[in-house]
Amino acid sequence: MENSGSVPGSRQTNLKKSFDRSLRSLFTACSFEEFRKAFPCFTASEQDRLHQLFAQVVSSLHQDIEEQFESIFVGTQAGEILDTVEELVEEQTLDPLHSKKSNVEETAKKLLEAKKNEVNHLKELLEKKEKQDFSGAENLVNELKNNNLNYLTGYQT
C-alpha cells in the first residue's frame, strides 16, 4: 500500500479505519434473534445450521470485499496520493504567504471525485457479490424447505 518502511499518514489511516468500520457495521446488522425470526418454520437446530451457513457467507463476503478494497487501494496508489495530499496541506499551512486558493484545492476536488467514483465502484462490487453469495444461500433454504415438506408429506401418509 505505502512505500516500504514508511508510516501511513493520518488520511490514509482514517480512510482504512472508516472503510473497516462501515463494512463491519454492515455485516453485523442482523442479530441471531432477528435471524431466527426470519425462519420461524424451522426447528432450532435447523435455524442454528442456517445461521452458521449465513455466518460463513458473511465472513467470506467480508474477506472478499476487504481484498477488493486493498487491491483497488494499491492499484490506484491511493495511499501514496493521500500521503502526498497530507504533506502538501501541511506545507501550505506552514507557509503564511501562500494564498488560500491553490492547486491543493483543485487536487483535493479531483481526489474527492476519484474517491467518490471508487466508493461507487466498491458499492457495485458489494451488490454484485451479495447477489452471488445470497443466491446460493437462498437455494439452500429452498432445498431445505422442500426436503422438510417432502418429509412431512411422507410422514403423514
C-alpha positions in Angstrom: 0.0 0.0 0.0 2.5 2.6 1.1 6.2 2.6 0.4 8.1 0.0 2.4 9.3 1.3 5.7 7.1 4.4 5.6 4.4 5.1 8.1 1.0 5.7 6.5 -0.4 9.2 7.1 -3.5 10.1 9.1 -5.6 10.5 6.0 -4.7 7.0 4.8 -5.2 5.5 8.2 -8.6 7.3 8.6 -9.8 6.1 5.2 -9.0 2.5 6.1 -10.5 2.7 9.5 -13.7 4.3 8.1 -14.0 1.6 5.5 -13.4 -1.2 8.0 -15.9 0.3 10.5 -18.6 0.7 7.8 -18.0 -2.8 6.5 -18.1 -4.3 10.0 -21.4 -2.5 10.9 -22.9 -3.6 7.6 -22.2 -7.3 8.3 -23.2 -7.3 11.9 -26.6 -5.6 11.4 -28.5 -8.9 11.8 -28.7 -10.4 15.3 -29.2 -14.1 15.9 -32.7 -13.4 17.3 -33.6 -11.5 14.2 -32.2 -14.3 12.0 -34.3 -16.9 13.9 -37.4 -14.8 13.5 -36.9 -14.8 9.7 -37.2 -18.6 9.7 -40.0 -19.5 12.2 -41.0 -22.7 10.4 -37.6 -24.3 11.0 -36.6 -26.1 14.2 -34.0 -24.6 16.5 -31.3 -26.9 15.2 -32.1 -26.1 11.6 -32.1 -22.4 12.5 -28.7 -22.8 14.1 -27.3 -24.6 11.0 -28.8 -21.9 8.7 -27.2 -19.2 10.9 -23.8 -21.0 10.7 -24.1 -21.0 6.9 -25.2 -17.4 7.0 -22.1 -16.5 9.1 -19.8 -18.4 6.7 -21.3 -16.5 3.7 -21.0 -13.1 5.5 -17.4 -13.9 6.6 -16.4 -14.9 3.1 -18.1 -11.8 1.6 -16.4 -9.6 4.2 -13.0 -11.0 3.4 -13.6 -10.7 -0.4 -14.6 -7.1 0.0 -11.6 -6.3 2.1 -9.3 -7.9 -0.5 -11.0 -6.0 -3.3 -10.6 -2.7 -1.4 -6.9 -3.5 -0.7 -6.4 -4.3 -4.3 -8.0 -1.1 -5.5 -6.2 0.9 -2.8 -2.9 -0.5 -4.0 -3.7 -0.3 -7.7 -4.8 3.3 -7.6 -1.9 4.2 -5.3 -4.5 5.9 -3.0 -2.2 5.6 0.0 0.6 7.5 -1.7 -1.8 10.1 -3.0 -3.3 10.7 0.4 0.1 10.9 2.0 1.1 13.5 -0.7 -2.0 15.5 -0.1 -1.3 15.4 3.6 2.2 16.7 3.0 1.0 19.4 0.7 -1.6 20.5 3.2 1.0 20.6 6.0 3.4 22.6 3.8 0.6 25.1 2.8 -0.4 25.6 6.5 3.1 26.3 7.4 3.6 28.8 4.6 2.0 32.1 5.8 2.5 33.7 2.4 0.6 31.1 0.4 -2.8 32.2 -0.8 -5.9 30.3 0.2 -6.7 29.3 -3.4 -4.2 27.0 -4.8 -3.7 23.8 -6.7 -4.2 21.9 -3.4 -7.9 22.8 -3.5 -8.1 21.6 -7.1 -6.2 18.4 -6.3 -8.4 17.8 -3.3 -11.5 18.2 -5.5 -10.1 15.7 -8.1 -9.1 13.3 -5.3 -12.6 13.6 -3.8 -14.2 12.9 -7.2 -11.9 9.9 -7.6 -12.7 8.6 -4.2 -16.5 9.0 -4.9 -16.0 7.0 -8.1 -14.1 4.4 -6.2 -16.8 4.2 -3.5 -19.4 3.7 -6.2 -17.4 1.0 -7.8 -17.0 -0.7 -4.4 -20.7 -0.5 -3.8 -21.4 -2.1 -7.2 -18.9 -4.9 -6.4 -20.6 -5.4 -3.0 -24.1 -5.5 -4.5 -22.9 -8.0 -7.2 -21.2 -10.2 -4.6 -24.2 -10.1 -2.3 -26.4 -11.3 -5.1 -24.0 -14.1 -5.9 -23.5 -15.2 -2.3 -27.1 -14.9 -1.2 -28.5 -16.7 -4.2 -26.6 -19.8 -3.1 -28.0 -19.4 0.4 -31.4 -18.9 -1.0 -31.2 -22.1 -3.0 -30.1 -23.9 0.1 -33.0 -22.6 2.1 -35.5 -23.6 -0.7 -33.9 -27.0 -0.8 -34.3 -27.4 3.0 -37.9 -26.3 2.8 -38.6 -28.8 0.0 -36.9 -31.6 2.0 -38.9 -30.6 5.1 -42.2 -30.7 3.1 -41.3 -34.0 1.5 -40.5 -35.4 4.9 -43.8 -34.1 6.4 -45.9 -35.4 3.5 -44.2 -38.7 3.6 -44.8 -38.9 7.3 -48.5 -38.1 7.1 -49.3 -40.9 4.5 
